[in-house]
Amino acid sequence: MLIVGLGNPGPNYEHTRHNIGFMVIDALIKRQDAQKLSSSSFQGELFKFSNHFLLKPLTFMNLSGISIAAVKKFYKIDEVVVIHDDLDLPFGTLRFKKGGGHGGHNGLRSADEHISKEYIRVRMGIGKPVHKGEVASYVLSDFSKEEQGHLKEWIESASSALEALLADSLEDVSSKYTIKNFQLK
C-alpha cells in the first residue's frame, strides 16, 4: 500500500491547514519507524515500513499526482491512500471514502489526472473561511491556537485509522474511526 499525505514543501507551509496530510505522514513515520528511501526520481520524500510506503510529494500541492504516479508505477503498487485537507468538513472531522470527485482540491485533481479516481481518501476537515474569496489564504494559513490544541489527538486518530487500514477493510475502518461531529472546546 502507498499512503500519501498531501501538502506543500518548505518551512513556510509546515503548520498550515493544507499540510495536514504531511503532518499525518510524519506521525506514521515515527510510529512505524519507517526508513527513508532514496527518492530523487520520485519528486518526494519516500519512506518504507514492512511492505508499505509513505510519501510526501515535494511537487507542491497542484502537481502531487506526478510524484504519486511515479512511486506507484516504479513499485507496482495497486492500493493508494491519499490523506488531504477538506474545506467541506468542519475542523476535526475524519472521514473515509474510495473514489469520488476532487471538490475543487487541486492536489486531488492532480492525483485523479495521474492515477485515476479509484483510490482511498482520508478526508480531514479543516472548516471554511468566513468569505469564499479567502479560500487560498485560509488553507495556506496556520491552524488557530484553539485548533492547534487538538491537532495531536486528531493526527493520532488518523494515524491509528491508517494502521488499521493495512489489515482491515475500508468499511470496518470507516465505522470505527470516523469522526463526524468534533467540537472545539
C-alpha positions, 0 to 999 in steps of 0.5 A, a space after each residue: 500500500 502507498 499512503 500519501 499525505 498531501 501538502 506543500 514543501 518548505 518551512 513556510 507551509 509546515 503548520 498550515 491547514 493544507 499540510 495536514 496530510 504531511 503532518 499525518 505522514 510524519 506521525 506514521 513515520 515515527 510510529 512505524 519507524 519507517 526508513 527513508 528511501 532514496 527518492 530523487 526520481 520520485 519528486 518526494 520524500 519516500 519512506 518504507 515500513 514492512 511492505 508499505 510506503 509513505 510519501 510526501 510529494 515535494 511537487 507542491 500541492 497542484 502537481 502531487 499526482 506526478 510524484 504519486 504516479 511515479 512511486 506507484 508505477 516504479 513499485 507496482 503498487 495497486 492500493 493508494 491512500 491519499 490523506 488531504 485537507 477538506 474545506 467541506 468538513 468542519 475542523 476535526 472531522 475524519 472521514 473515509 471514502 474510495 473514489 469520488 470527485 476532487 471538490 475543487 482540491 487541486 492536489 486531488 485533481 492532480 492525483 485523479 489526472 495521474 492515477 485515476 479516481 479509484 483510490 482511498 481518501 482520508 478526508 480531514 476537515 479543516 472548516 471554511 473561511 468566513 468569505 469564499 474569496 479567502 479560500 487560498 489564504 485560509 488553507 495556506 494559513 496556520 491552524 488557530 491556537 484553539 485548533 492547534 490544541 487538538 491537532 495531536 489527538 486528531 493526527 493520532 486518530 488518523 494515524 491509528 485509522 491508517 494502521 488499521 487500514 493495512 489489515 482491515 477493510 475500508 468499511 470496518 475502518 470507516 465505522 470505527 474511526 470516523 469522526 463526524 461531529 468534533 467540537 472545539 472546546 
